[in-house]
Amino acid sequence: MATVRMIENSTNSDSMFKGIYNGKQYHMGDIQAVLKRAWSAGVDRIIVTGGSLEESKEALAIAETDARLFCTVGVHPTRCKEFEDSGDPEKHLQDLLTLAKEGIEKGKVVAIGECGLDYDRLHFCPSDTQKKYFEKQFELAYRMKLPMFLHMRAAAQDFCDILERNKDRFVAGVAHSFTGSAEDRDKLLSFSNVFIGVNGCSLKTAENLEVVKGIPVERMMIETDSPYCDIKNSHAGIHFVKSSWPSKKKERHDQECLVKGRNEPCLVRQVLEVVAGTKGITNIDQLGKTLYHNTCRVFFPHDLDSAAEALLASGREAI
C-alpha cells in the first residue's frame, strides 16, 4: 500500500477501544495496536474529539500519551443538557474554558467542539437548549482564538443562522461527518472560514456521493469518526475502496486485526480512496496532500510555511 500522509480529523474516546461493547467486556483494551495501525497506514496525527466536559478531560489525557495525538474541548449538541444539569451553566462553561487553556498550554487542544445542532436526536436534548449552548461555545473559541469542530444534523437553517451571527468569533471550523443535501453543502460553503469533513456516513448513498462530488477539495477534510461511521459493504462508495486490513469479530479479538464493525483511524485511508473515486481523481497522493494541507491550515497553522504553501498551491492545479 502506497503511503499517503494523512491527518485523522476525528476519533472518539469510546469504550470500544477498551474492549467494552454495550457495557460488556469482550477483550482487553487495544488502543496501542489501533494507533500502530494508524501510523503504519500513513496517519501522522489524530485529533481525539471531546463531546462533554468529562469526555474532553479524557480526550486531553489520551492526547498527552503521544506526541502525535491532539484533542478538542466542547459539548456535543445531544449532551447540552449537561450545562443545566450541572446546576451552574456559567461555571460549566468556565470549566470548559479552564480545560481548554490547560490543553493549549500543553500544546494539545486544537479546537473547540464538538458543538453544533442535531435535530435527528432531539430525544437527547431539545432544540432550544442545543441552540443556546451552541451559541455560548463561540465564546470559548473567541477567547482561546481557536477553530471550531462543528456538528450539523437536520438543522442547516438554524445552524447557519447561528454561524452567521458568530462568524467573526472563530478563526475557522469544520462541519464534520457531513451528511446533508447539496443545498446544505452550499450554505456551509458560503462561509469562507468553514470546511466540510467527510467520513463513511457521508458516503452511504449515490445521492451522498453526488453531494460530496460538489465539495471543492480545497474546502474538504477527511476523518473516520471512529469507532463509528465505517464504510460498509452496502455503501455506495465501497467499490472505490482499494485498501483493506484483516478483521475478526470482537469475540475472537486479535491485536493484529481490526474488530469487525468497529471503525479505526487507519481506515481514513478508505475515505480518501472513496473521495478520489467519487471525484474521478487519479492522483491520490496529490489529493492527500491537499486535504492534509487543509487540516493543517485550520488546526495546525504553525506547521505551514511559505515553501509548503507554494508547493501545495502548484500541486492543486493538477487536481
Secondary structure as a PSIPRED ss2 file (coil, helix, strand):
# PSIPRED VFORMAT (PSIPRED V4.0)

   1 M C   1.000  0.000  0.000
   2 A C   1.000  0.000  0.000
   3 T C   1.000  0.000  0.000
   4 V C   1.000  0.000  0.000
   5 R C   1.000  0.000  0.000
   6 M E   0.000  0.000  1.000
   7 I E   0.000  0.000  1.000
   8 E E   0.000  0.000  1.000
   9 N E   0.000  0.000  1.000
  10 S E   0.000  0.000  1.000
  11 T E   0.000  0.000  1.000
  12 N E   0.000  0.000  1.000
  13 S C   1.000  0.000  0.000
  14 D C   1.000  0.000  0.000
  15 S H   0.000  1.000  0.000
  16 M H   0.000  1.000  0.000
  17 F H   0.000  1.000  0.000
  18 K H   0.000  1.000  0.000
  19 G C   1.000  0.000  0.000
  20 I E   0.000  0.000  1.000
  21 Y E   0.000  0.000  1.000
  22 N C   1.000  0.000  0.000
  23 G C   1.000  0.000  0.000
  24 K E   0.000  0.000  1.000
  25 Q E   0.000  0.000  1.000
  26 Y C   1.000  0.000  0.000
  27 H C   1.000  0.000  0.000
  28 M C   1.000  0.000  0.000
  29 G C   1.000  0.000  0.000
  30 D C   1.000  0.000  0.000
  31 I H   0.000  1.000  0.000
  32 Q H   0.000  1.000  0.000
  33 A H   0.000  1.000  0.000
  34 V H   0.000  1.000  0.000
  35 L H   0.000  1.000  0.000
  36 K H   0.000  1.000  0.000
  37 R H   0.000  1.000  0.000
  38 A H   0.000  1.000  0.000
  39 W H   0.000  1.000  0.000
  40 S H   0.000  1.000  0.000
  41 A H   0.000  1.000  0.000
  42 G C   1.000  0.000  0.000
  43 V E   0.000  0.000  1.000
  44 D E   0.000  0.000  1.000
  45 R E   0.000  0.000  1.000
  46 I E   0.000  0.000  1.000
  47 I E   0.000  0.000  1.000
  48 V E   0.000  0.000  1.000
  49 T E   0.000  0.000  1.000
  50 G C   1.000  0.000  0.000
  51 G C   1.000  0.000  0.000
  52 S C   1.000  0.000  0.000
  53 L H   0.000  1.000  0.000
  54 E H   0.000  1.000  0.000
  55 E H   0.000  1.000  0.000
  56 S H   0.000  1.000  0.000
  57 K H   0.000  1.000  0.000
  58 E H   0.000  1.000  0.000
  59 A H   0.000  1.000  0.000
  60 L H   0.000  1.000  0.000
  61 A H   0.000  1.000  0.000
  62 I H   0.000  1.000  0.000
  63 A H   0.000  1.000  0.000
  64 E C   1.000  0.000  0.000
  65 T C   1.000  0.000  0.000
  66 D C   1.000  0.000  0.000
  67 A C   1.000  0.000  0.000
  68 R C   1.000  0.000  0.000
  69 L E   0.000  0.000  1.000
  70 F E   0.000  0.000  1.000
  71 C E   0.000  0.000  1.000
  72 T E   0.000  0.000  1.000
  73 V E   0.000  0.000  1.000
  74 G C   1.000  0.000  0.000
  75 V C   1.000  0.000  0.000
  76 H C   1.000  0.000  0.000
  77 P H   0.000  1.000  0.000
  78 T H   0.000  1.000  0.000
  79 R H   0.000  1.000  0.000
  80 C C   1.000  0.000  0.000
  81 K H   0.000  1.000  0.000
  82 E H   0.000  1.000  0.000
  83 F H   0.000  1.000  0.000
  84 E H   0.000  1.000  0.000
  85 D H   0.000  1.000  0.000
  86 S C   1.000  0.000  0.000
  87 G C   1.000  0.000  0.000
  88 D C   1.000  0.000  0.000
  89 P H   0.000  1.000  0.000
  90 E H   0.000  1.000  0.000
  91 K H   0.000  1.000  0.000
  92 H H   0.000  1.000  0.000
  93 L H   0.000  1.000  0.000
  94 Q H   0.000  1.000  0.000
  95 D H   0.000  1.000  0.000
  96 L H   0.000  1.000  0.000
  97 L H   0.000  1.000  0.000
  98 T H   0.000  1.000  0.000
  99 L H   0.000  1.000  0.000
 100 A H   0.000  1.000  0.000
 101 K H   0.000  1.000  0.000
 102 E H   0.000  1.000  0.000
 103 G H   0.000  1.000  0.000
 104 I H   0.000  1.000  0.000
 105 E H   0.000  1.000  0.000
 106 K C   1.000  0.000  0.000
 107 G C   1.000  0.000  0.000
 108 K C   1.000  0.000  0.000
 109 V E   0.000  0.000  1.000
 110 V E   0.000  0.000  1.000
 111 A E   0.000  0.000  1.000
 112 I E   0.000  0.000  1.000
 113 G E   0.000  0.000  1.000
 114 E E   0.000  0.000  1.000
 115 C E   0.000  0.000  1.000
 116 G E   0.000  0.000  1.000
 117 L E   0.000  0.000  1.000
 118 D E   0.000  0.000  1.000
 119 Y H   0.000  1.000  0.000
 120 D H   0.000  1.000  0.000
 121 R H   0.000  1.000  0.000
 122 L C   1.000  0.000  0.000
 123 H C   1.000  0.000  0.000
 124 F C   1.000  0.000  0.000
 125 C C   1.000  0.000  0.000
 126 P C   1.000  0.000  0.000
 127 S H   0.000  1.000  0.000
 128 D H   0.000  1.000  0.000
 129 T H   0.000  1.000  0.000
 130 Q H   0.000  1.000  0.000
 131 K H   0.000  1.000  0.000
 132 K H   0.000  1.000  0.000
 133 Y H   0.000  1.000  0.000
 134 F H   0.000  1.000  0.000
 135 E H   0.000  1.000  0.000
 136 K H   0.000  1.000  0.000
 137 Q H   0.000  1.000  0.000
 138 F H   0.000  1.000  0.000
 139 E H   0.000  1.000  0.000
 140 L H   0.000  1.000  0.000
 141 A H   0.000  1.000  0.000
 142 Y H   0.000  1.000  0.000
 143 R H   0.000  1.000  0.000
 144 M H   0.000  1.000  0.000
 145 K C   1.000  0.000  0.000
 146 L C   1.000  0.000  0.000
 147 P C   1.000  0.000  0.000
 148 M E   0.000  0.000  1.000
 149 F E   0.000  0.000  1.000
 150 L E   0.000  0.000  1.000
 151 H E   0.000  0.000  1.000
 152 M E   0.000  0.000  1.000
 153 R E   0.000  0.000  1.000
 154 A C   1.000  0.000  0.000
 155 A C   1.000  0.000  0.000
 156 A H   0.000  1.000  0.000
 157 Q H   0.000  1.000  0.000
 158 D H   0.000  1.000  0.000
 159 F H   0.000  1.000  0.000
 160 C H   0.000  1.000  0.000
 161 D H   0.000  1.000  0.000
 162 I H   0.000  1.000  0.000
 163 L H   0.000  1.000  0.000
 164 E H   0.000  1.000  0.000
 165 R H   0.000  1.000  0.000
 166 N H   0.000  1.000  0.000
 167 K C   1.000  0.000  0.000
 168 D C   1.000  0.000  0.000
 169 R C   1.000  0.000  0.000
 170 F C   1.000  0.000  0.000
 171 V C   1.000  0.000  0.000
 172 A C   1.000  0.000  0.000
 173 G E   0.000  0.000  1.000
 174 V E   0.000  0.000  1.000
 175 A E   0.000  0.000  1.000
 176 H E   0.000  0.000  1.000
 177 S C   1.000  0.000  0.000
 178 F C   1.000  0.000  0.000
 179 T C   1.000  0.000  0.000
 180 G C   1.000  0.000  0.000
 181 S C   1.000  0.000  0.000
 182 A H   0.000  1.000  0.000
 183 E H   0.000  1.000  0.000
 184 D H   0.000  1.000  0.000
 185 R H   0.000  1.000  0.000
 186 D H   0.000  1.000  0.000
 187 K H   0.000  1.000  0.000
 188 L H   0.000  1.000  0.000
 189 L H   0.000  1.000  0.000
 190 S C   1.000  0.000  0.000
 191 F C   1.000  0.000  0.000
 192 S C   1.000  0.000  0.000
 193 N C   1.000  0.000  0.000
 194 V E   0.000  0.000  1.000
 195 F E   0.000  0.000  1.000
 196 I E   0.000  0.000  1.000
 197 G E   0.000  0.000  1.000
 198 V E   0.000  0.000  1.000
 199 N C   1.000  0.000  0.000
 200 G H   0.000  1.000  0.000
 201 C H   0.000  1.000  0.000
 202 S H   0.000  1.000  0.000
 203 L H   0.000  1.000  0.000
 204 K C   1.000  0.000  0.000
 205 T C   1.000  0.000  0.000
 206 A H   0.000  1.000  0.000
 207 E H   0.000  1.000  0.000
 208 N H   0.000  1.000  0.000
 209 L H   0.000  1.000  0.000
 210 E H   0.000  1.000  0.000
 211 V H   0.000  1.000  0.000
 212 V H   0.000  1.000  0.000
 213 K H   0.000  1.000  0.000
 214 G C   1.000  0.000  0.000
 215 I C   1.000  0.000  0.000
 216 P C   1.000  0.000  0.000
 217 V H   0.000  1.000  0.000
 218 E H   0.000  1.000  0.000
 219 R H   0.000  1.000  0.000
 220 M E   0.000  0.000  1.000
 221 M E   0.000  0.000  1.000
 222 I E   0.000  0.000  1.000
 223 E C   1.000  0.000  0.000
 224 T C   1.000  0.000  0.000
 225 D C   1.000  0.000  0.000
 226 S E   0.000  0.000  1.000
 227 P C   1.000  0.000  0.000
 228 Y C   1.000  0.000  0.000
 229 C C   1.000  0.000  0.000
 230 D C   1.000  0.000  0.000
 231 I C   1.000  0.000  0.000
 232 K C   1.000  0.000  0.000
 233 N C   1.000  0.000  0.000
 234 S C   1.000  0.000  0.000
 235 H C   1.000  0.000  0.000
 236 A H   0.000  1.000  0.000
 237 G H   0.000  1.000  0.000
 238 I H   0.000  1.000  0.000
 239 H H   0.000  1.000  0.000
 240 F H   0.000  1.000  0.000
 241 V C   1.000  0.000  0.000
 242 K C   1.000  0.000  0.000
 243 S C   1.000  0.000  0.000
 244 S C   1.000  0.000  0.000
 245 W C   1.000  0.000  0.000
 246 P C   1.000  0.000  0.000
 247 S E   0.000  0.000  1.000
 248 K E   0.000  0.000  1.000
 249 K C   1.000  0.000  0.000
 250 K H   0.000  1.000  0.000
 251 E H   0.000  1.000  0.000
 252 R H   0.000  1.000  0.000
 253 H C   1.000  0.000  0.000
 254 D C   1.000  0.000  0.000
 255 Q C   1.000  0.000  0.000
 256 E C   1.000  0.000  0.000
 257 C C   1.000  0.000  0.000
 258 L E   0.000  0.000  1.000
 259 V E   0.000  0.000  1.000
 260 K C   1.000  0.000  0.000
 261 G C   1.000  0.000  0.000
 262 R C   1.000  0.000  0.000
 263 N C   1.000  0.000  0.000
 264 E C   1.000  0.000  0.000
 265 P H   0.000  1.000  0.000
 266 C H   0.000  1.000  0.000
 267 L H   0.000  1.000  0.000
 268 V H   0.000  1.000  0.000
 269 R H   0.000  1.000  0.000
 270 Q H   0.000  1.000  0.000
 271 V H   0.000  1.000  0.000
 272 L H   0.000  1.000  0.000
 273 E H   0.000  1.000  0.000
 274 V H   0.000  1.000  0.000
 275 V H   0.000  1.000  0.000
 276 A H   0.000  1.000  0.000
 277 G H   0.000  1.000  0.000
 278 T H   0.000  1.000  0.000
 279 K H   0.000  1.000  0.000
 280 G C   1.000  0.000  0.000
 281 I C   1.000  0.000  0.000
 282 T C   1.000  0.000  0.000
 283 N C   1.000  0.000  0.000
 284 I H   0.000  1.000  0.000
 285 D H   0.000  1.000  0.000
 286 Q H   0.000  1.000  0.000
 287 L H   0.000  1.000  0.000
 288 G H   0.000  1.000  0.000
 289 K H   0.000  1.000  0.000
 290 T H   0.000  1.000  0.000
 291 L H   0.000  1.000  0.000
 292 Y H   0.000  1.000  0.000
 293 H H   0.000  1.000  0.000
 294 N H   0.000  1.000  0.000
 295 T H   0.000  1.000  0.000
 296 C H   0.000  1.000  0.000
 297 R H   0.000  1.000  0.000
 298 V H   0.000  1.000  0.000
 299 F H   0.000  1.000  0.000
 300 F C   1.000  0.000  0.000
 301 P H   0.000  1.000  0.000
 302 H H   0.000  1.000  0.000
 303 D H   0.000  1.000  0.000
 304 L C   1.000  0.000  0.000
 305 D C   1.000  0.000  0.000
 306 S H   0.000  1.000  0.000
 307 A H   0.000  1.000  0.000
 308 A H   0.000  1.000  0.000
 309 E H   0.000  1.000  0.000
 310 A H   0.000  1.000  0.000
 311 L H   0.000  1.000  0.000
 312 L H   0.000  1.000  0.000
 313 A H   0.000  1.000  0.000
 314 S H   0.000  1.000  0.000
 315 G H   0.000  1.000  0.000
 316 R H   0.000  1.000  0.000
 317 E C   1.000  0.000  0.000
 318 A C   1.000  0.000  0.000
 319 I C   1.000  0.000  0.000
